[in-house]
Amino acid sequence: MTAPSHTTSYYAASANDKVLRPELQGEVTADICVIGAGFTGLSSALHLAERGFKVAVVEASRIGFGASGRNGGQIVHSYSRDMDFISRHYGKKTGDEMGKMAFEGGEIIRGFVKKYNIDCDLKNGGIFAACNSKQMKELEGKKALWEQHGHTQLELLDANSIQGHVGTTRYPGGLLDKSGGHFHPLNLVLGEAAAFESLGGTIYEASPVIRVEEGSKAKVCTAKGCVVADYVIVAGNAYLGGLIPKLEQKAMPCGTQVITTEPLSEAQQKALLPKDNCVEDCNYLLDYYRLSGDGRLIYGGGVTYGAREPDKIESLIVPKMLKTFPELKNVKVDFAWTGNFLLTLMRLPQFGRIGSNIYYAQGYSGHGVTSSHLAGRVLADAIQGQAERFDIIANLPQYPFPGGRMFRVPYTAMGAAYYTLRDKMGI
């Protein structure tokens, strides 16, 4: 079998650890088996290993192969739907409890980086950039909402002050989140893997799971071996590949595209992002960008529903980049790639149990960096018998997409087109 490899991304090219872990062979036992070596899986595994559990992680390809190793690398708090939406639809108590967890994922990331000395170019500060006056008004509301839930490291930026952070005249204002930030995502997940292994944990790569057998002792099987465990955590998210159909029916993989420029001069970097913050705009199909540790501009955006791989990523993203930074017209693009995230109908995470001892967390709908780290702690708590927070999220409705698998892509694309038109018209 040919050894699996990462996508041709900037992150893979600059990864700190390129060592392939062994395949799963034969039968092994563990307290917990985790399926998937991304942020959800490794946050769960590391939290559990810290508490003394014997944990085995089984990964179909490479550590961080999916969204965890391909994303924009930004610490963005809360969920794809904010607490006001949750309170309106599911009750104030649920909104308040979700609010207590909304800013925890970023703290977990920073805690892991500090505790295990993870080298991942972590830098502070993130900006939500408004593209019109309506979005600016919404950011004022976001600031008030987050402050109600105890998050006070926020500063509104007007049209003049935002240019001290972003070198473009495109935005009428924005919101600076001083506890936001950015990092090299693949090096973070690789650092978390190394931390987990330092505590006695085992990771098997190149080991696609072909079935999960339920029972008082669950069995996770690959072509060459199996893990017998008291508990299983399913953390494959958009890369689960139909392993558990009842999970696949409730969410849809979507692709997003990213490019990385050649290294920029210090003068260019200062002109684009003077404070070295990361940025995402407030459009429904948003742009997001930041500088890498070696001075490249990483720029992403767009969504392909159903995770279709576009023919030419540069043709989709370069025009977006040049709309923001036209001075980069002659800058070379060194890397371009796509990656999948998992969208749910209500754009809220889906947690749950299958039987009594198989747990899952999926469907962060574009807010996976922080939510996945939170999920790992909440899953570990639940397995230890402290399931209150897990159940808050697990009790949120998990609706299938209208029309089933055949129609979920066109229906969702039509909805996205509607909201994109609203963004452009500022209504």
C-alpha positions as CSV (number, residue, x, y, z in Angstrom):
1,M,0.0,0.0,0.0
2,T,1.3,3.5,-0.9
3,A,1.8,5.7,2.2
4,P,-0.9,8.3,2.3
5,S,0.1,11.9,2.0
6,H,-1.4,15.3,2.8
7,T,-2.9,17.6,0.3
8,T,-0.5,20.0,-1.5
9,S,-0.9,22.8,0.9
10,Y,1.5,25.4,2.4
11,Y,0.8,23.8,5.8
12,A,1.9,20.3,4.6
13,A,5.0,21.8,3.0
14,S,6.0,23.5,6.3
15,A,4.9,20.8,8.7
16,N,7.2,20.3,11.7
17,D,6.5,16.5,11.9
18,K,6.4,14.4,8.7
19,V,6.8,11.0,10.4
20,L,4.2,8.4,9.4
21,R,2.7,6.5,12.4
22,P,2.2,2.7,12.0
23,E,-0.9,1.1,10.6
24,L,-3.3,-0.8,13.0
25,Q,-2.5,-4.5,12.8
26,G,-4.0,-7.2,14.9
27,E,-6.3,-6.7,17.9
28,V,-5.5,-4.1,20.6
29,T,-7.5,-3.0,23.6
30,A,-8.0,0.4,25.0
31,D,-10.4,2.3,27.4
32,I,-11.4,4.6,24.5
33,C,-10.9,4.3,20.7
34,V,-11.1,7.6,18.8
35,I,-11.8,7.6,15.1
36,G,-10.1,10.5,13.4
37,A,-6.9,12.3,14.2
38,G,-8.1,15.9,13.7
39,F,-8.9,18.6,16.3
40,T,-12.0,16.8,17.7
41,G,-10.2,13.5,17.9
42,L,-7.0,14.7,19.3
43,S,-8.5,17.2,21.7
44,S,-10.6,14.3,23.1
45,A,-7.7,12.0,23.2
46,L,-5.4,14.4,24.9
47,H,-8.0,15.4,27.5
48,L,-8.6,11.8,28.2
49,A,-4.9,10.8,28.4
50,E,-4.4,13.7,30.8
51,R,-6.9,12.0,33.1
52,G,-5.2,8.6,32.9
53,F,-7.3,6.8,30.3
54,K,-5.7,4.4,27.8
55,V,-6.6,5.8,24.4
56,A,-6.0,4.6,20.8
57,V,-6.6,6.9,17.9
58,V,-7.3,5.4,14.4
59,E,-6.8,7.7,11.4
60,A,-7.7,6.8,7.8
61,S,-4.9,8.9,6.3
62,R,-2.5,11.2,8.2
63,I,-2.8,13.3,11.4
64,G,-4.6,16.5,10.4
65,F,-5.4,15.3,6.9
66,G,-8.9,16.8,6.8
67,A,-10.1,20.2,7.8
68,S,-7.9,20.4,10.9
69,G,-4.8,20.6,8.8
70,R,-6.2,22.7,5.9
71,N,-8.3,25.5,7.5
72,G,-7.6,29.2,7.7
73,G,-5.9,28.9,11.1
74,Q,-8.0,31.5,12.9
75,I,-9.3,31.5,16.5
76,V,-12.9,32.6,16.0
77,H,-15.1,32.3,19.0
78,S,-18.7,31.2,19.5
79,Y,-20.6,29.1,16.9
80,S,-21.8,29.6,13.4
81,R,-25.1,30.6,14.9
82,D,-24.7,33.0,17.9
83,M,-26.2,32.8,21.3
84,D,-29.1,35.1,20.5
85,F,-30.2,32.7,17.7
86,I,-29.9,29.8,20.1
87,S,-31.9,31.5,22.8
88,R,-34.7,32.5,20.4
89,H,-35.1,29.0,18.9
90,Y,-34.2,26.7,21.8
91,G,-34.8,28.7,24.9
92,K,-32.9,31.2,27.1
93,K,-31.5,28.4,29.4
94,T,-29.9,26.6,26.4
95,G,-28.6,30.0,25.0
96,D,-27.1,30.8,28.4
97,E,-25.5,27.4,28.8
98,M,-24.1,27.5,25.2
99,G,-22.8,31.0,26.0
100,K,-20.8,29.7,29.0
101,M,-19.0,27.4,26.5
102,A,-18.7,29.8,23.6
103,F,-15.2,31.2,24.3
104,E,-13.6,28.1,25.9
105,G,-12.2,26.6,22.7
106,G,-9.7,29.4,22.2
107,E,-8.6,29.0,25.9
108,I,-8.1,25.3,25.3
109,I,-5.9,25.9,22.3
110,R,-3.7,28.4,24.1
111,G,-3.5,26.1,27.1
112,F,-2.3,23.2,25.0
113,V,0.3,25.4,23.2
114,K,1.7,26.7,26.5
115,K,1.6,23.4,28.4
116,Y,3.2,21.3,25.7
117,N,5.3,24.0,24.1
118,I,3.7,23.5,20.6
119,D,5.5,25.4,17.8
120,C,2.6,26.7,15.6
121,D,3.2,30.4,15.1
122,L,0.4,31.4,17.5
123,K,-0.3,35.1,17.4
124,N,-3.0,37.2,19.0
125,G,-5.8,39.4,17.6
126,G,-8.6,38.8,15.1
127,I,-10.9,41.2,13.2
128,F,-14.4,40.9,11.9
129,A,-14.5,43.3,8.9
130,A,-17.8,44.8,7.9
131,C,-18.4,45.2,4.1
132,N,-21.4,47.6,4.5
133,S,-23.3,49.7,7.1
134,K,-25.8,46.8,7.8
135,Q,-22.9,44.5,8.8
136,M,-21.4,47.2,10.9
137,K,-24.6,47.5,12.8
138,E,-24.6,43.7,13.3
139,L,-21.1,43.9,14.7
140,E,-22.2,46.4,17.3
141,G,-24.9,43.9,18.2
142,K,-22.3,41.1,18.4
143,K,-20.1,43.1,20.8
144,A,-23.1,43.8,23.1
145,L,-24.1,40.1,22.9
146,W,-20.7,38.7,23.7
147,E,-20.2,41.2,26.5
148,Q,-23.4,39.9,28.0
149,H,-21.8,36.5,28.1
150,G,-18.7,37.7,29.8
151,H,-16.4,38.3,26.8
152,T,-15.0,41.8,27.1
153,Q,-11.8,41.9,25.0
154,L,-13.6,43.6,22.1
155,E,-13.1,47.0,20.4
156,L,-15.3,48.5,17.6
157,L,-13.2,50.0,14.8
158,D,-14.5,52.8,12.5
159,A,-13.5,53.3,8.9
160,N,-10.3,55.2,9.9
161,S,-9.2,53.0,12.8
162,I,-9.7,49.7,10.9
163,Q,-7.1,50.9,8.4
164,G,-4.6,50.7,11.2
165,H,-5.1,47.0,11.2
166,V,-6.0,46.2,7.6
167,G,-4.4,48.1,4.6
168,T,-7.5,48.5,2.5
169,T,-10.3,51.0,2.1
170,R,-12.8,48.2,1.5
171,Y,-14.3,48.2,5.0
172,P,-16.4,50.8,6.7
173,G,-15.5,49.4,10.1
174,G,-15.0,46.2,12.1
175,L,-14.7,44.6,15.4
176,L,-11.3,43.7,17.0
177,D,-11.4,40.6,19.2
178,K,-8.1,40.8,21.2
179,S,-8.5,37.2,22.3
180,G,-8.9,36.0,18.7
181,G,-5.8,35.0,16.9
182,H,-4.1,32.8,14.3
183,F,-1.7,29.9,14.0
184,H,-0.4,27.1,11.7
185,P,-3.2,24.6,12.1
186,L,-1.4,21.5,10.9
187,N,1.5,22.2,13.3
188,L,-1.0,22.7,16.1
189,V,-2.7,19.3,15.5
190,L,0.7,17.6,15.1
191,G,1.8,19.2,18.4
192,E,-1.3,17.9,20.1
193,A,-0.6,14.4,18.6
194,A,2.9,14.5,20.1
195,A,1.6,15.7,23.4
196,F,-0.9,12.8,23.4
197,E,1.8,10.3,22.6
198,S,4.0,11.7,25.4
199,L,1.3,10.6,27.8
200,G,1.3,7.1,26.5
201,G,-1.4,7.4,23.8
202,T,-1.2,5.5,20.5
203,I,-2.0,6.8,17.0
204,Y,-2.5,4.5,14.0
205,E,-2.3,6.2,10.6
206,A,-3.2,4.8,7.1
207,S,-5.9,2.8,8.9
208,P,-9.4,3.4,7.4
209,V,-12.1,2.1,9.7
210,I,-14.5,-0.2,7.7
211,R,-17.0,-0.9,10.5
212,V,-17.9,-0.2,14.1
213,E,-19.5,-3.0,16.0
214,E,-21.7,-2.0,18.9
215,G,-21.8,-3.9,22.2
216,S,-20.8,-3.6,25.8
217,K,-17.3,-3.6,24.4
218,A,-17.3,-1.8,21.1
219,K,-15.0,-2.9,18.3
220,V,-13.5,-0.6,15.7
221,C,-12.3,-2.6,12.7
222,T,-9.9,-1.8,9.9
223,A,-8.8,-4.1,7.1
224,K,-5.8,-5.4,9.1
225,G,-6.9,-5.0,12.7
226,C,-9.3,-3.8,15.4
227,V,-9.5,-1.9,18.6
228,V,-11.7,-3.3,21.4
229,A,-12.7,-0.5,23.7
230,D,-15.2,0.5,26.4
231,Y,-16.0,3.7,24.6
232,V,-15.7,5.0,21.0
233,I,-15.5,8.6,19.9
234,V,-16.5,9.2,16.2
235,A,-14.5,12.3,15.1
236,G,-14.3,11.9,11.3
237,N,-16.5,14.9,10.6
238,A,-16.6,15.7,6.9
239,Y,-14.1,12.9,6.2
240,L,-16.1,10.0,7.8
241,G,-16.7,8.6,4.3
242,G,-20.1,7.0,4.9
243,L,-18.9,4.8,7.8
244,I,-22.0,5.6,9.9
245,P,-24.8,6.5,7.5
246,K,-27.1,7.8,10.3
247,L,-24.5,10.6,10.9
248,E,-24.0,11.3,7.2
249,Q,-27.8,11.9,6.7
250,K,-27.7,14.9,9.1
251,A,-24.9,17.0,7.6
252,M,-23.3,17.9,4.3
253,P,-19.6,18.2,3.4
254,C,-18.7,21.5,1.9
255,G,-15.4,22.7,0.4
256,T,-13.6,25.9,0.9
257,Q,-10.5,27.1,-1.0
258,V,-7.3,28.6,0.2
259,I,-4.2,30.1,-1.6
260,T,-0.8,31.2,-0.2
261,T,1.4,33.7,-1.8
262,E,5.1,33.7,-2.1
263,P,6.9,35.3,0.9
264,L,6.3,39.1,1.1
265,S,8.7,41.8,2.0
266,E,8.5,43.3,5.5
267,A,7.2,46.5,3.9
268,Q,4.4,44.6,2.1
269,Q,3.4,42.7,5.2
270,K,3.2,46.0,7.2
271,A,1.1,47.6,4.4
272,L,-1.4,44.7,4.3
273,L,-1.7,43.8,8.0
274,P,0.1,46.3,10.2
275,K,-0.8,44.7,13.5
276,D,-0.4,41.1,12.1
277,N,-4.1,40.3,13.0
278,C,-6.2,37.7,11.1
279,V,-9.3,39.0,9.3
280,E,-12.6,37.5,8.2
281,D,-15.3,39.6,6.6
282,C,-19.0,39.4,7.5
283,N,-20.4,38.2,4.3
284,Y,-22.4,34.9,4.2
285,L,-19.8,33.4,1.9
286,L,-16.9,35.1,3.6
287,D,-13.3,35.9,2.8
288,Y,-10.6,35.2,5.5
289,Y,-6.9,35.9,5.5
290,R,-3.8,36.4,7.6
291,L,0.0,36.4,7.4
292,S,1.9,33.1,7.9
293,G,4.9,32.8,10.2
294,D,7.2,33.3,7.3
295,G,5.5,36.3,5.9
296,R,3.1,34.9,3.2
297,L,-0.5,36.0,2.8
298,I,-2.9,33.1,3.3
299,Y,-6.2,34.0,1.7
300,G,-9.3,31.8,1.6
301,G,-13.0,32.0,0.8
302,G,-15.9,30.6,-1.1
303,V,-17.9,27.4,-0.6
304,T,-18.5,24.5,-2.9
305,Y,-21.5,22.6,-1.7
306,G,-21.2,18.8,-1.6
307,A,-17.4,19.1,-1.4
308,R,-16.9,19.3,-5.2
309,E,-13.2,20.0,-6.0
310,P,-13.0,23.0,-8.2
311,D,-10.8,22.9,-11.3
312,K,-8.7,26.0,-10.7
313,I,-8.6,27.3,-7.1
314,E,-6.6,30.3,-8.0
315,S,-9.3,31.6,-10.4
316,L,-11.8,31.5,-7.6
317,I,-9.7,33.1,-4.8
318,V,-7.2,35.5,-6.5
319,P,-9.9,37.9,-7.6
320,K,-11.2,38.0,-4.0
321,M,-7.6,38.7,-2.8
322,L,-7.1,41.5,-5.4
323,K,-10.4,43.1,-4.5
324,T,-9.0,43.5,-1.0
325,F,-5.4,44.1,-1.9
326,P,-5.1,45.2,-5.6
327,E,-1.4,45.9,-5.0
328,L,-0.7,42.2,-5.0
329,K,-1.5,41.9,-8.7
330,N,2.0,40.7,-9.6
331,V,2.6,38.5,-6.5
332,K,3.1,34.8,-7.2
333,V,0.8,32.2,-5.6
334,D,2.9,29.3,-4.3
335,F,0.2,27.1,-2.9
336,A,-3.5,26.4,-3.6
337,W,-5.7,23.8,-2.0
338,T,-9.3,22.9,-0.9
339,G,-10.6,21.3,2.2
340,N,-14.0,20.1,3.5
341,F,-15.9,21.2,6.5
342,L,-19.3,19.8,7.6
343,L,-22.4,21.9,7.4
344,T,-25.6,21.2,9.4
345,L,-29.0,22.5,8.5
346,M,-29.2,24.7,11.6
347,R,-25.5,25.6,11.4
348,L,-25.0,24.3,14.9
349,P,-22.8,21.4,16.1
350,Q,-24.2,17.9,16.4
351,F,-23.2,15.9,19.5
352,G,-24.8,12.6,20.4
353,R,-24.6,8.9,21.4
354,I,-25.1,5.7,19.4
355,G,-26.1,3.1,22.0
356,S,-24.6,3.7,25.4
357,N,-20.9,3.9,24.6
358,I,-20.4,5.4,21.1
359,Y,-20.1,9.2,21.1
360,Y,-19.9,11.6,18.2
361,A,-19.3,15.3,17.6
362,Q,-19.5,16.8,14.2
363,G,-20.9,19.6,12.0
364,Y,-19.3,22.8,13.3
365,S,-20.4,24.6,10.1
366,G,-17.3,26.7,9.6
367,H,-16.5,27.3,13.3
368,G,-14.6,24.1,13.8
369,V,-11.2,25.4,15.1
370,T,-12.5,26.4,18.5
371,S,-15.7,24.3,18.6
372,S,-13.7,21.1,18.0
373,H,-11.4,21.8,20.9
374,L,-14.3,22.5,23.1
375,A,-15.9,19.3,21.9
376,G,-12.8,17.3,23.0
377,R,-13.1,18.5,26.6
378,V,-16.9,18.0,26.7
379,L,-16.6,14.5,25.3
380,A,-14.0,13.6,27.8
381,D,-16.2,15.0,30.6
382,A,-19.1,12.9,29.4
383,I,-17.1,9.7,29.3
384,Q,-16.0,10.4,32.8
385,G,-19.7,10.7,33.8
386,Q,-20.1,14.5,33.8
387,A,-22.4,14.7,30.8
388,E,-24.4,17.9,31.6
389,R,-22.6,20.1,29.1
390,F,-22.5,17.3,26.5
391,D,-26.3,16.9,26.8
392,I,-26.9,20.7,26.3
393,I,-25.5,20.4,22.8
394,A,-26.8,16.8,22.2
395,N,-30.3,18.0,22.9
396,L,-30.3,20.6,20.0
397,P,-32.4,19.3,17.1
398,Q,-30.5,17.5,14.4
399,Y,-32.5,17.9,11.2
400,P,-31.8,16.2,7.9
401,F,-31.5,18.4,4.9
402,P,-34.7,18.8,2.9
403,G,-34.9,16.5,-0.1
404,G,-32.3,14.1,1.3
405,R,-28.9,13.5,-0.3
406,M,-30.1,14.1,-3.9
407,F,-31.4,17.7,-3.3
408,R,-29.4,19.0,-0.3
409,V,-26.7,20.5,-2.6
410,P,-29.0,22.5,-5.0
411,Y,-31.2,23.6,-2.1
412,T,-28.3,24.8,0.0
413,A,-26.7,26.5,-3.0
414,M,-29.9,28.4,-3.8
415,G,-30.0,29.5,-0.2
416,A,-26.4,30.7,-0.3
417,A,-27.1,32.6,-3.5
418,Y,-29.9,34.4,-1.9
419,Y,-27.8,35.4,1.1
420,T,-24.9,36.4,-1.2
421,L,-27.2,38.7,-3.1
422,R,-28.3,40.2,0.2
423,D,-24.7,40.8,1.2
424,K,-24.0,42.6,-2.1
425,M,-27.1,44.8,-1.7
426,G,-26.4,45.5,1.9
427,I,-29.9,44.4,3.0
